[in-house]
Amino acid sequence: MSELKISKKQEQEKLTVFIGGRIDTGTSARLGDEVRESLDGITDLGLDFGEVSYISSSGLRVILSLHKTMAAKSGRLTV
């Protein structure tokens, strides 16, 4: 089973999400859900993949989806 570690740091309207482990079919939905539930009032989202060892295509889809979510609210996503 894949392990995914997620921690968040919010400073006013900026949220930084620190991610570790593997982002694959088994963990990508959890990543998307955990980030989306924290986006109220956020205009600047940062994703820190410094501890990620693998990202599958399903993980890339989550990142693209988060980009679209932020763009729709005139926010930004940085990696």
N, CA, C and O atoms as a MOPAC input file, in Angstrom:
PM7 MOZYME 1SCF
protein

 N      0.84100 1    -1.17900 1     0.00000 1
 C      0.00000 1     0.00000 1     0.00000 1
 C      0.88600 1     1.24200 1     0.00000 1
 O      1.91300 1     1.29400 1     0.67600 1
 N      0.46800 1     2.23000 1    -0.76600 1
 C      1.22000 1     3.47500 1    -0.88000 1
 C      0.98100 1     4.34900 1     0.33800 1
 O     -0.11100 1     4.38100 1     0.90400 1
 N      2.03200 1     5.05700 1     0.72300 1
 C      1.91700 1     5.96500 1     1.84500 1
 C      2.05900 1     7.39400 1     1.32300 1
 O      2.92000 1     7.68400 1     0.49200 1
 N      1.20700 1     8.26900 1     1.82200 1
 C      1.22700 1     9.66900 1     1.43200 1
 C      1.18300 1    10.50800 1     2.69200 1
 O      0.33000 1    10.30500 1     3.55600 1
 N      2.10300 1    11.44900 1     2.79400 1
 C      2.12900 1    12.35400 1     3.93900 1
 C      1.76700 1    13.74400 1     3.45300 1
 O      2.31900 1    14.23300 1     2.46800 1
 N      0.82300 1    14.38600 1     4.16000 1
 C      0.37100 1    15.71700 1     3.78400 1
 C      0.35200 1    16.58500 1     5.02700 1
 O     -0.22600 1    16.20900 1     6.04800 1
 N      0.98600 1    17.74800 1     4.93900 1
 C      0.86000 1    18.73700 1     6.00700 1
 C      0.63400 1    20.08700 1     5.35000 1
 O      1.04100 1    20.31200 1     4.21000 1
 N     -0.02500 1    20.98800 1     6.08400 1
 C     -0.42500 1    22.27500 1     5.52200 1
 C      0.02000 1    23.40700 1     6.43200 1
 O      0.06500 1    23.27500 1     7.65500 1
 N      0.34500 1    24.51900 1     5.79600 1
 C      0.68800 1    25.72900 1     6.53300 1
 C     -0.03900 1    26.88700 1     5.86600 1
 O      0.15300 1    27.15100 1     4.67900 1
 N     -0.87500 1    27.57500 1     6.63500 1
 C     -1.63300 1    28.69200 1     6.08200 1
 C     -1.17600 1    29.99400 1     6.70700 1
 O     -1.03800 1    30.10200 1     7.92500 1
 N     -0.94400 1    30.97600 1     5.85800 1
 C     -0.60600 1    32.32900 1     6.27100 1
 C     -1.54300 1    33.26200 1     5.51900 1
 O     -1.35300 1    33.51100 1     4.32800 1
 N     -2.55200 1    33.77500 1     6.20900 1
 C     -3.58800 1    34.63300 1     5.62200 1
 C     -4.22500 1    33.92600 1     4.43200 1
 O     -4.85900 1    32.88600 1     4.60800 1
 N     -4.06900 1    34.47300 1     3.21000 1
 C     -4.71500 1    33.89100 1     2.03600 1
 C     -3.80900 1    32.92700 1     1.26800 1
 O     -4.14400 1    32.50800 1     0.16000 1
 N     -2.67100 1    32.57700 1     1.85300 1
 C     -1.73700 1    31.64700 1     1.21000 1
 C     -1.72000 1    30.31500 1     1.95700 1
 O     -1.58800 1    30.27000 1     3.18000 1
 N     -1.85400 1    29.25000 1     1.20000 1
 C     -1.78200 1    27.90100 1     1.75900 1
 C     -0.63500 1    27.16200 1     1.07600 1
 O     -0.57300 1    27.09100 1    -0.15100 1
 N      0.26800 1    26.61500 1     1.88100 1
 C      1.33300 1    25.77100 1     1.35100 1
 C      1.07600 1    24.34700 1     1.83100 1
 O      0.87800 1    24.10200 1     3.02100 1
 N      1.08100 1    23.42200 1     0.88800 1
 C      0.84800 1    22.00800 1     1.19600 1
 C      2.15700 1    21.26200 1     0.96200 1
 O      2.70100 1    21.27200 1    -0.14200 1
 N      2.64900 1    20.62500 1     1.99900 1
 C      3.88000 1    19.84500 1     1.93800 1
 C      3.49500 1    18.38400 1     1.76600 1
 O      2.74000 1    17.83100 1     2.56600 1
 N      4.01800 1    17.76900 1     0.72300 1
 C      3.61200 1    16.41700 1     0.35400 1
 C      4.83700 1    15.51000 1     0.35600 1
 O      5.90800 1    15.89800 1    -0.11000 1
 N      4.67300 1    14.30800 1     0.88100 1
 C      5.74400 1    13.33000 1     0.88800 1
 C      5.22700 1    11.95500 1     0.52800 1
 O      4.05500 1    11.64800 1     0.74700 1
 N      6.08500 1    11.13600 1    -0.01800 1
 C      5.70300 1     9.76200 1    -0.36300 1
 C      5.40600 1     9.61400 1    -1.83800 1
 O      6.04100 1    10.24400 1    -2.68400 1
 N      4.42800 1     8.77100 1    -2.13600 1
 C      4.05000 1     8.47200 1    -3.52100 1
 C      2.66000 1     9.01100 1    -3.81800 1
 O      1.72900 1     8.83900 1    -3.03100 1
 N      2.53300 1     9.66600 1    -4.96600 1
 C      1.22400 1    10.11000 1    -5.43900 1
 C      0.87700 1     9.20800 1    -6.61200 1
 O      1.41500 1     9.35600 1    -7.71000 1
 N     -0.02500 1     8.27500 1    -6.36300 1
 C     -0.39400 1     7.30400 1    -7.38400 1
 C     -1.90300 1     7.10500 1    -7.37700 1
 O     -2.62600 1     7.87300 1    -6.74100 1
 N     -2.37800 1     6.09800 1    -8.06500 1
 C     -3.81600 1     5.84200 1    -8.16400 1
 C     -4.45200 1     5.67500 1    -6.78900 1
 O     -5.59000 1     6.09500 1    -6.58000 1
 N     -3.74400 1     5.08000 1    -5.86800 1
 C     -4.28800 1     4.83800 1    -4.53900 1
 C     -4.27900 1     6.03400 1    -3.61300 1
 O     -4.99900 1     6.03800 1    -2.61500 1
 N     -3.47500 1     7.06400 1    -3.91500 1
 C     -3.35300 1     8.20000 1    -2.99700 1
 C     -3.76600 1     9.54000 1    -3.60200 1
 O     -3.97000 1    10.50600 1    -2.86600 1
 N     -3.89000 1     9.61800 1    -4.91800 1
 C     -4.14700 1    10.91000 1    -5.55400 1
 C     -5.49900 1    11.50700 1    -5.15600 1
 O     -5.60300 1    12.72000 1    -4.97400 1
 N     -6.53000 1    10.67900 1    -5.02000 1
 C     -7.84900 1    11.19900 1    -4.61900 1
 C     -7.77900 1    11.81700 1    -3.22600 1
 O     -8.37900 1    12.86400 1    -2.98200 1
 N     -7.06000 1    11.18600 1    -2.32400 1
 C     -6.91000 1    11.72700 1    -0.97200 1
 C     -6.21900 1    13.08700 1    -1.01300 1
 O     -6.62200 1    14.01800 1    -0.31500 1
 N     -5.17700 1    13.19400 1    -1.83400 1
 C     -4.47600 1    14.46600 1    -1.96300 1
 C     -5.42900 1    15.55500 1    -2.45400 1
 O     -5.50200 1    16.63300 1    -1.86500 1
 N     -6.14700 1    15.27200 1    -3.51800 1
 C     -7.09900 1    16.24500 1    -4.06300 1
 C     -8.14500 1    16.65200 1    -3.05300 1
 O     -8.44100 1    17.83800 1    -2.90500 1
 N     -8.71100 1    15.67800 1    -2.35500 1
 C     -9.74400 1    15.96500 1    -1.36200 1
 C     -9.21500 1    16.81800 1    -0.21800 1
 O     -9.86600 1    17.77900 1     0.19300 1
 N     -8.04800 1    16.47500 1     0.29600 1
 C     -7.48600 1    17.21100 1     1.43500 1
 C     -7.13600 1    18.64700 1     1.06700 1
 O     -7.31700 1    19.55700 1     1.87600 1
 N     -6.63900 1    18.85500 1    -0.14200 1
 C     -6.30100 1    20.22000 1    -0.55300 1
 C     -7.58300 1    21.01800 1    -0.79700 1
 O     -7.70800 1    22.14600 1    -0.32100 1
 N     -8.52600 1    20.44600 1    -1.53000 1
 C     -9.76400 1    21.17300 1    -1.85500 1
 C    -10.54900 1    21.58100 1    -0.61300 1
 O    -11.17000 1    22.64400 1    -0.60500 1
 N    -10.53200 1    20.76500 1     0.42900 1
 C    -11.28500 1    21.10700 1     1.63600 1
 C    -10.66300 1    22.29100 1     2.38200 1
 O    -11.28000 1    22.83200 1     3.30100 1
 N     -9.47700 1    22.69000 1     2.00700 1
 C     -8.77400 1    23.78600 1     2.67900 1
 C     -8.72000 1    25.06700 1     1.84700 1
 O     -8.03500 1    26.01200 1     2.23700 1
 N     -9.41800 1    25.12600 1     0.72000 1
 C     -9.26300 1    26.24400 1    -0.20400 1
 C    -10.18200 1    27.44000 1     0.04400 1
 O    -10.04800 1    28.44800 1    -0.65000 1
 N    -11.09700 1    27.37400 1     0.99200 1
 C    -11.96600 1    28.52600 1     1.26200 1
 C    -11.12400 1    29.72300 1     1.68300 1
 O    -10.37000 1    29.64900 1     2.65300 1
 N    -11.25400 1    30.81800 1     0.95700 1
 C    -10.52400 1    32.03300 1     1.27600 1
 C     -9.07900 1    32.05400 1     0.81800 1
 O     -8.36000 1    33.01800 1     1.08100 1
 N     -8.64000 1    30.99300 1     0.13100 1
 C     -7.24400 1    30.90000 1    -0.32300 1
 C     -7.14400 1    31.42800 1    -1.75400 1
 O     -7.90400 1    31.01300 1    -2.62900 1
 N     -6.20100 1    32.34700 1    -1.98700 1
 C     -5.95900 1    32.86400 1    -3.33300 1
 C     -4.58100 1    32.46600 1    -3.85300 1
 O     -4.29400 1    32.63600 1    -5.03800 1
 N     -3.73900 1    31.94400 1    -2.98800 1
 C     -2.38000 1    31.54600 1    -3.36300 1
 C     -2.11700 1    30.15400 1    -2.78500 1
 O     -2.01100 1    29.98300 1    -1.57100 1
 N     -2.01300 1    29.17200 1    -3.66900 1
 C     -1.79600 1    27.78600 1    -3.25500 1
 C     -0.41600 1    27.34300 1    -3.71000 1
 O     -0.07700 1    27.45700 1    -4.88800 1
 N      0.37100 1    26.84200 1    -2.78300 1
 C      1.68600 1    26.30400 1    -3.10400 1
 C      1.73200 1    24.81600 1    -2.77800 1
 O      1.29400 1    24.38700 1    -1.71000 1
 N      2.26100 1    24.04600 1    -3.70200 1
 C      2.42800 1    22.61000 1    -3.48900 1
 C      3.91700 1    22.31300 1    -3.44100 1
 O      4.63500 1    22.57300 1    -4.40600 1
 N      4.38300 1    21.77400 1    -2.33300 1
 C      5.80000 1    21.45400 1    -2.14300 1
 C      5.97500 1    19.94000 1    -2.28300 1
 O      5.56900 1    19.17300 1    -1.41000 1
 N      6.58000 1    19.52900 1    -3.38300 1
 C      6.78200 1    18.11600 1    -3.68500 1
 C      8.18700 1    17.64100 1    -3.31000 1
 O      8.65000 1    16.62500 1    -3.82700 1
 N      8.86000 1    18.35400 1    -2.43000 1
 C     10.24200 1    18.05800 1    -2.07200 1
 C     10.47300 1    16.65400 1    -1.54700 1
 O     11.57000 1    16.11600 1    -1.69600 1
 N      9.47600 1    16.05400 1    -0.94400 1
 C      9.62500 1    14.71000 1    -0.36900 1
 C      8.85400 1    13.64600 1    -1.15400 1
 O      8.65800 1    12.53300 1    -0.66600 1
 N      8.42100 1    13.98600 1    -2.36100 1
 C      7.66000 1    13.03600 1    -3.18700 1
 C      8.63600 1    12.18600 1    -3.99900 1
 O      9.54600 1    12.70900 1    -4.64200 1
 N      8.43400 1    10.87600 1    -3.95700 1
 C      9.32100 1     9.97500 1    -4.69100 1
 C      8.74600 1     9.56000 1    -6.04500 1
 O      9.48300 1     9.07300 1    -6.90200 1
 N      7.42300 1     9.74900 1    -6.25100 1
 C      6.79500 1     9.27300 1    -7.48700 1
 C      5.46200 1     9.99100 1    -7.67600 1
 O      4.70800 1    10.17500 1    -6.72100 1
 N      5.17500 1    10.39900 1    -8.92200 1
 C      3.86900 1    10.96300 1    -9.27100 1
 C      3.37300 1    10.24600 1   -10.51600 1
 O      4.03800 1    10.25300 1   -11.55200 1
 N      2.20200 1     9.62600 1   -10.41200 1
 C      1.61200 1     8.93400 1   -11.55800 1
 C      0.75500 1     9.91900 1   -12.35700 1
 O      0.60800 1    11.08100 1   -11.97600 1
 N      0.20000 1     9.44600 1   -13.45500 1
 C     -0.67500 1    10.29800 1   -14.27300 1
 C     -1.91300 1    10.73300 1   -13.49100 1
 O     -2.42600 1    11.82900 1   -13.71900 1
 N     -2.39600 1     9.90700 1   -12.58400 1
 C     -3.55700 1    10.32000 1   -11.78000 1
 C     -3.16900 1    11.44700 1   -10.82800 1
 O     -3.99300 1    12.30900 1   -10.52200 1
 N     -1.93600 1    11.44900 1   -10.36100 1
 C     -1.44500 1    12.53900 1    -9.54000 1
 C     -1.31900 1    13.82900 1   -10.33600 1
 O     -1.63100 1    14.91000 1    -9.83800 1
 N     -0.85800 1    13.70700 1   -11.57600 1
 C     -0.76500 1    14.88300 1   -12.44600 1
 C     -2.14700 1    15.45900 1   -12.73900 1
 O     -2.30700 1    16.67600 1   -12.83800 1
 N     -3.14400 1    14.58900 1   -12.87800 1
 C     -4.52400 1    15.05900 1   -13.08900 1
 C     -5.00900 1    15.87700 1   -11.90100 1
 O     -5.69600 1    16.88200 1   -12.08300 1
 N     -4.66300 1    15.46300 1   -10.69300 1
 C     -5.04200 1    16.21100 1    -9.49300 1
 C     -4.40500 1    17.60100 1    -9.52300 1
 O     -5.06100 1    18.59300 1    -9.20700 1
 N     -3.13800 1    17.67000 1    -9.89800 1
 C     -2.45300 1    18.96100 1    -9.95900 1
 C     -3.11500 1    19.87400 1   -10.99100 1
 O     -3.34100 1    21.05300 1   -10.71700 1
 N     -3.42500 1    19.34500 1   -12.16300 1
 C     -4.10200 1    20.14100 1   -13.18900 1
 C     -5.48100 1    20.58900 1   -12.71900 1
 O     -5.88600 1    21.72200 1   -12.97800 1
 N     -6.19200 1    19.72400 1   -12.04200 1
 C     -7.50600 1    20.06700 1   -11.51800 1
 C     -7.40800 1    21.18900 1   -10.47800 1
 O     -8.23600 1    22.09900 1   -10.46500 1
 N     -6.40200 1    21.12200 1    -9.61500 1
 C     -6.20900 1    22.17600 1    -8.62700 1
 C     -5.84600 1    23.49600 1    -9.30000 1
 O     -6.26200 1    24.56200 1    -8.84700 1
 N     -5.07300 1    23.42400 1   -10.37600 1
 C     -4.74300 1    24.63600 1   -11.13400 1
 C     -6.01300 1    25.26300 1   -11.68900 1
 O     -6.20200 1    26.47500 1   -11.58600 1
 N     -6.88600 1    24.45100 1   -12.27600 1
 C     -8.14800 1    24.96600 1   -12.82500 1
 C     -9.01600 1    25.57000 1   -11.72400 1
 O     -9.64500 1    26.60700 1   -11.93000 1
 N     -9.05200 1    24.93000 1   -10.56500 1
 C     -9.83500 1    25.44300 1    -9.43700 1
 C     -9.32600 1    26.81200 1    -9.01600 1
 O    -10.11500 1    27.73000 1    -8.79000 1
 N     -8.01200 1    26.95100 1    -8.91000 1
 C     -7.43300 1    28.23400 1    -8.49600 1
 C     -7.63400 1    29.29700 1    -9.57700 1
 O     -7.92500 1    30.44800 1    -9.25300 1
 N     -7.48600 1    28.93900 1   -10.83300 1
 C     -7.67800 1    29.89700 1   -11.92700 1
 C     -9.12000 1    30.40000 1   -11.96700 1
 O     -9.36200 1    31.57100 1   -12.25700 1
 N    -10.07200 1    29.52100 1   -11.67800 1
 C    -11.48300 1    29.90300 1   -11.69500 1
 C    -11.81000 1    30.94000 1   -10.62900 1
 O    -12.76100 1    31.70600 1   -10.78500 1
 N    -11.03800 1    30.97600 1    -9.55200 1
 C    -11.26500 1    31.97500 1    -8.51200 1
 C    -10.19900 1    33.06400 1    -8.52800 1
 O     -9.96000 1    33.73600 1    -7.52400 1
 N     -9.56000 1    33.22500 1    -9.69600 1
 C     -8.52900 1    34.25000 1    -9.92100 1
 C     -7.38300 1    34.12600 1    -8.93000 1
 O     -6.78700 1    35.12400 1    -8.52500 1
 N     -7.08300 1    32.90300 1    -8.54900 1
 C     -5.96900 1    32.63100 1    -7.65300 1
 C     -4.80200 1    32.08200 1    -8.44700 1
 O     -4.82500 1    32.06500 1    -9.67800 1
 N     -3.78100 1    31.63300 1    -7.73500 1
 C     -2.64100 1    31.04700 1    -8.42600 1
 C     -2.16000 1    29.79000 1    -7.71200 1
 O     -2.35200 1    29.61000 1    -6.50900 1
 N     -1.53700 1    28.94700 1    -8.48900 1
 C     -0.94600 1    27.71400 1    -7.98100 1
 C      0.52800 1    27.72900 1    -8.31500 1
 O      0.90700 1    27.95200 1    -9.46500 1
 N      1.36300 1    27.49500 1    -7.31800 1
 C      2.80000 1    27.37600 1    -7.55700 1
 C      3.25800 1    26.01500 1    -7.07300 1
 O      2.74700 1    25.47000 1    -6.09400 1
 N      4.23200 1    25.48500 1    -7.78400 1
 C      4.78700 1    24.17600 1    -7.43800 1
 C      6.23200 1    24.36300 1    -7.06500 1
 O      6.91400 1    23.39300 1    -6.73400 1

